[in-house]
Amino acid sequence: MKQLSFQRTAVRRIEGPAEREIAGLTYDSRRVGRGDCFFAVRGTQCDGHAFIPAAVAAGAAAVVCEELPAELDPTVTYVEVADTQAAMADLAAAYYDDPSRELKLVGITGTNGKTTTVTLLYDLFRALGYEAGLISTVVYCIGDRRIEATHTTPDVIRLNAMMREMVDAGCSYCFMECSSHAIVQERIRGLHFAGGIFSNITHDHLDYHKTFAEYIRAKKLFFDQLPSEAFALVNIDDRNGRVMVQNTAACVSTLSLRAAADFRCKILEMHPDGMLLRLDGDEVWVHLPGRFNAYNLLSVYAAARLLGQERNEVLQALSALHPVSGRFETIRATDGTTAVVDYAHTPDALENVLRTLEELRRPDQQLIVLCGCGGDRDRTKRPEMAQIAVKYADTAIFTSDNPRHEDPEAILDEMVAGLDAGARYLRLADRAEAIRTAAMLARPGDLILVAGKGHESYQIVGDTKHPFDDRDEVRRCFEQLHRTPAAADDTTKRS
């Protein structure tokens, strides 16, 4: 039990004791325990106010809400606020004694590259001898302890709870993805950032933000809220890079592969297993190929330097880093056929991966591209994804991603609607069959891109997650076709 003062947030009215001993915090009435504080949050699917009676019946000692219920339990403290989500952020930070202020917390926002960048930062600082935390789409880490990720950016209660665990475990750094949803929903409110990174912004999440302008505004809001002692590191090769920091109080630094900037990088050589970079004036070999990874690595290098790390030590650690699970992850068969599994699920991310494969492939190599689009998500990007796939592929195969509540065939209809009559593609809604077909069409030595799901070990149909892993399917198909995955393939990535 811990005393929770409601002085931290703007309160309209309190019914009951103004200070209470609280056992825990939750916004889910199903998880309320005796002595907890329940936050009645108005969500997109349901209104938490409807569950106040259930929370009180379960033993809640306090309820924070925007509208007091008609009947009040005299043993419960009711706190009326203008915005429950904002109050929850304020009180969660207070309840866990502001753990973000005891860490050097760095957030990254942007459409693509967030997971790779924060994971590489986590790996780099661990290699430099620091204990660190990680909050990513793939996994949450508290030092060595790994926790399955449920959201790109968790709710603010879980964030503060995990960061308190990080501090208690001796972590001095935390690297986290900041999704546009989390920013506008105030899931990162009350966190104290030592720095923020902007990767890029392209077409995505318009199902939620409705317009691209609103999507940009959501990303920019993160930098608007950075404190003056923080750094704001932006990619100025993205046309919205400078827009992000127009109103920030933070100290701005820039990075670029094309223009004058505070931190610069040039690709000198590119190979299937890595690149030679000139990074801030020094040459360094890295184990990640692709122009998009050059941006990711430059962001990692620049952030480490802005956090006070020594140049040569950072470069040495950078050269030892390896790709992140499901990000340009290669599986090679004994006959030379190579499958690349990548999380690319936006038009820009798909084109970035395909440009890299185009640079790497030999004239005699056929490129087979398999991709789909998720259901209940931004529909406007579907024809664009298909057009990009057929532009680069010798054969494109369109299939299901996570169809959720949509008909997979209807999603495919929208993908192929804008293609020219002569476009070469197949449509196979069954993803396992589509991967098997790609493997059968590939000649020895060919390239296959399996895009969209990357690290995910499931496929969402309706509300159910069914076990499904693109990497396992590729290996299975190679074995069935007597193309046993090579013993020295690149499948031992972080997961």
N, C-alpha and C positions, 0 to 999 in steps of 0.2 A: 504493500500500500504506500502511496505517495501523495502528499498534499498538492493539489492543483489549484492555482489561483487564476481567476478569470480576468484579472486586471491586464493581461497581456493583449487582449483583443477588445474591439469596440463592442460594447454590450448595450442593448436597448433596455433590458429589464431582467431582473433575477428574482425568481420565486424560490425561497429556501436559502440555506446557508451559502454565503458567498465563497467560502473556501471549504473544500471537501477532500477527504482521504479517498484517493482513486486507485483502483487496482490495475486498470488498463484502459486503453482507448480503442474504440472501434466505430465504424460506420455501418457495419453489417449486423443487423439485429439477430441473425442466427448464431453469431459468435459472441454475443454479450454474456459476460460472466458476472457473478455477484461483485458489486462494488465498482463496476466499469463506468466509464463515461461514454454515452452513445451520441453520435453526431447524426442528425437527421438531414441528409444531403439530398437535394433535388437532382436526380440524374436524368439521363436521356431516356431511360427505359422505365424507371419508376421513381416515386417520391418517398424518400426516407421518412417523411412525417407520418405516413400511413403505418409505419412499423414502431412508432413510439410506444404504444401500449404493450406490444410484444417485448420490447427492450426492457420496459419497467417490470413486466412480469418475470423476466429472466434475471432480475436483480440489479439493473442499472442504478447507480447512485446519483448520476447526473445525466441530464439530457440537454444538448445544445441544438437549437432549432431556430428557424426563421419565423415560426408562428406557434405560439403556445397552444397545447391541446385544450379542449373545453374542460376536461376533468384533470385536476392535478393531484398527484399522490403527495401527501404531506411529508413523506420520508425522502423524497427525491428533490434535488436541486434542478430547477429548469432555468436555462439561460437563453434568452431571446437575442438573436443577433441579426444583422442585415444580410449576411452572407455566411452560411454554415461552412462552405468549403474553405473560405479564407480564415474563419475562426479555427477550423480544424488544423490548418497549417500553423497558425500562430501558437495554438495550445500544444500541438505535438512537439514543436521545437522547444517550448518551455518545459514540457513534461520530461523530455529526455536531456535537458540541460544543454541545449544548443550544441550538439556534437559536431556540426559542420564547422563551428568556429575553432574546434580543436584539431581539425584536419586541414590540409591544403586541398580543397575541393575544386576540381576542374570539370566543367561541363562542356559538351560539344553538341551543337545542333546543326541541322542541315538535312538534305534529302538522302544523300548517299555518303558512305564512308564513316558513319558514326561508330558502328560496332568495331570495325577494323582499327580505327584510330584509338578508341579508349582501351581496347584490349592490348594493342601494342604499347600504349603508354603504361598500362599495368605491368606488362611483361618487362618493359625496359626499366622501370623503377625497381622492380623486384631484382632484376639483374644488377642494378647499381647498389643493392644491399638494403633497400627500404622495405618495410612492411607496407602493403597497400591494399585498398579495396577497389572493387570493380562492380559497376552497375550497368549491364548491357542487355541487349535483346537476347543474347545467347545464354548468359549465366550471370549470377551475382556471386562475388567472391569477397570473403572476409579473411584476408591473409591467404592461407592455404585452403580454407574451408570453402567449398563450392555449393551453391544453392541453385536449384532449377529456377530459371527466370520465367515469370508469368506475364510481365509487361515490359516494354522498352524502358519506361520510367514508372516505377511502382507508385502506389498512393503515398501521401505525405507522412502518414503514420508509420508505414513500413520503412520508408526512407530514413526517418529519424531514428527508428529502432535499430536498423542495420548500421547506421553510422555510429550510434552509441556502441554497438558491438565492435565495430572497427577500432574505435578509440580504445576501448577496453582491451582489445587484442594487440595493441601496440602499433596500429597503423598510423602513419603520418600523412599519407596521401589517399585520395579517393578520386577515381575517374569515372564519370557517368555520362550516359546518353541522356539528352533532354529532348524528348519528342515534342512536336508542335501541340499535340493534344494536352500533354502534361503542362506545358507553359500556359496555355489559355485556361486550363482547368485549375490553375494555381497549385499544382502538385509539387512545384519546387519553391513555392512561396516560403519565406522564412529561412531558407538555406543561405549560408554565407559562402560565396564563391571566391576562390583565389584567382580564377581565370575562366574565360569562355572562348570556345573555338567555333568558327563558322566554316563549314566545309564547302557547301554549295546549295543551290536551291533549284529544283526542277519540278516537273509535273508530278504531283502526288497528293493524296488525301483531300481531293476536292469534294469527295463525298461528305466530308465533315466540314471543311472550311468554306465550301461553296464556290469561292473565287480565288484566283491565284494571288490577288492583292491581299486577301485576308490571310492566306497561307504565309505570305511574306511578312505581314504584320505580326503574326504569331511568333515567327522566328526572331524578328527584330525586338520584340518585347523582352526576350531573354537578355539582350545586350543593353536595353534601356534600363534594366534593373540591376546591372552589375555595379558594385561599389567602386569608389574612386581608386582604392588601393589594388584593385584587380587588374589583370591584363585582358584585353580583347584581341584575339588573334583571328584575322580574317583572310580568306582566299580572295584576292582582288582580281583573279582571272575569271571569277564569276561576276557577272555584271551587277549583281545585287550585293557584292561584298562590302563596298563602301556604304551602301544604304543601311546595312545592318548596324553600323556604328555612328550614324549621324547624330544620335542623341545620347550616346553612352558617356558616363562619367569615368569609365575605365581608361587605362592607358592603352592606346591602340597600336598594334603591330600588324604588319602585312606580310603575306607570303605569295609567291608566284613562281610559275614555270616559264612565264612569257614576258614579264615586264620587270622594271625596277621595283624592288620591294625590300623590306627589312630582312627577309629570309628568302633565298632563291635556290632553285634546283634545276639541273639539266640532265636529261637521260643521255648517256654516252653510248651505251650498248644495251640491247634487250635480248634475253634468251628465255626459253620456256621455264627455266628454273630460277630466274632472277634478273637483276639489272645492275649495270655499273652506272652510278650517279655521280655528278659533281654537285655536292651538297654544301652550300654556303662556302664554296671555294675549295673544298676537299673532295677527293675521289673516294667513294665507298661502294663496296659490293653488297647488295641486299638480296635476300632470298624470296622476294615478292616481285613478280613481273607486272607490267602494265602502267600506263600513264596515270590511271586513277590511284594506283598504289604509290606512285611518286608523290602525289598530293598528300596521301595519308601519311607517308613517312616524313615528308617535309613538315607536316603539322606536328607530328610526334617530336621531331628534332627541335622545332621552334618552341613548342610548349615546354620541353625539358630545359632548354636554355633560359626561357623566361622564368622558370621556377628555380633558377640559380645553379643548375648542374654544369659541370665542367665539360667543355667542348669535346676534347679527345675521348673522354670516358663515354659520353653520349654516342659519339660516332662508332666507337668500338662495340658498345652494347647494341646499337642499331643494326650493325652488320650480322649479328647473331640471331635476330628476330626471325620468326617463321610465320607463315600465313595463319589466319584465323579459320576455325572450322566453318566449312560451307562457303568460304569466300575464295573463289578461284582455286578450288581444291581439285587436284588432278588424280585420276585413277588410270593407270596404264596397264594395258594387256600385254601379254608376251609377244603378240604379233605386231606390236607398235601402235595399235589403236589407243587413242587417249580420250578419255571423257573428262570434261571439266564441269564440276558441280558448283554452281554459284547462286547466291541469294538474289541476284538481280531481278527485281520485280517492278521497276519503273522504267519508262522509256530511256532515260538518260543512263541509268545503270546498265541496262541491256546493251545499249550502243557502246558504252565504255568497254565492256567485256569483249564485245564482238570486234571492236577496233583493235584491241590487244591481240586477239586470236588472228585477225587479218594480218597484223604485222609479223606474227610468229610463224604462220603456216607456210609450208613450201608450196610451189606451184602445182605439184602433183597431189597435194592433200585435199580431199573433199571435206567440207565443213557441213555438218548436220546440226541444226539448231532446234531444240525442243523447248517450248515455253508455253505458259498459260497466263490467265489473269484471275485473281481472287474474286469470289462472289461477295456481294454486299459491300463492295468497295468502289472506288472511283471508276465509273464506267467509261469516261471520256478518253482514258488512256489505252483502252483495249485495241482500237484499230491502229493506233500509233505503234504499239508493241508489235503487232503483226507486220506492219510495214517495215519496221527496223529489222525484224527477223529475216524476211524474204530478201531484203537488200543485201545482206551479207551471206546468207546460206546458199549452199548448193541445193539442199532440201530443208525446208522448214516443216516441223511437226507441231501442230497446235493441240494442246491437251488441257486437262483440268489442273488447276492449282489447288486452292482450298475453295471449293464451290459454295460452302456454307449453305445459305437458304435459296440459292439460285439454281436453275436448271443448267447443268454444264453445257448442254448443246446450245442453249440460248446465249451463253457467254461466248462460245466459239462463233456463233452467228455474228455477234457484234465485233469480234476480232477480225474476221475475214471480210466484213462488209465493204471496206474501202480498198481492197486489193485489186490490182489489175487482173484482167482475164487470163493473162499468160503466167501469172505468179505460180511458182512451183511449191506446193505445200500439201501436206496431209493433215487431216483432222481426226484425232482419236481421243475421245473423251476419257477413256480409261488410261490413267497415267502409267500404270505398270505395263500395259500393252504398248503405249507410245514409246517408253524407254526400250522395251524389247525390240520394237520395230527399228528404232534408231540404231541399235547395236547390230541388227541383221543387215541394215542398209550400208553400214560402214565397211569399207574395204580395209585390209591391213594397213596400218599407218595413218588412217583418217582421224579427224577430230570430231568429237561430239560435245556440244554444249547442252547441259541440262540445267535450265535456268528457272528461278522463281522461288524455290523452297530452301535451298542451301542446307543450313544446319538442322532444319526442322525434322523431327522424327515422327511426324504424324501428318494426316490429311484431315481437314475439318469438313465434314459433310453434315449439314444441318447444324445441330449443336454438339455433335459427337466428334471427338478426336480419334481417328482410327490409326493404328500403327502404320507408318509408311516413311521410309527414308530413301531418298534418291540415291544415296551412295550405296546402300545395301542392294537396291534394285539393279544398279549398274554392275556391281560385282557379280550378282547372281546371273545376270544375262551374259556377262563375259564367260562365266564358268559353263553355262549351258551351251554356249557356242564354241566351247573349247578354246576360249581366249582367256585363260586363267590370268587374273590380275598379277602383274609382276611383283616379285617379292620385295623389290626396292621401290615400290610406287610411293606416291606422296600422300597416302591416306592416313598417316598418323598425325593428324592435326589436332589442335585444341578442340574440345567439344564441350 
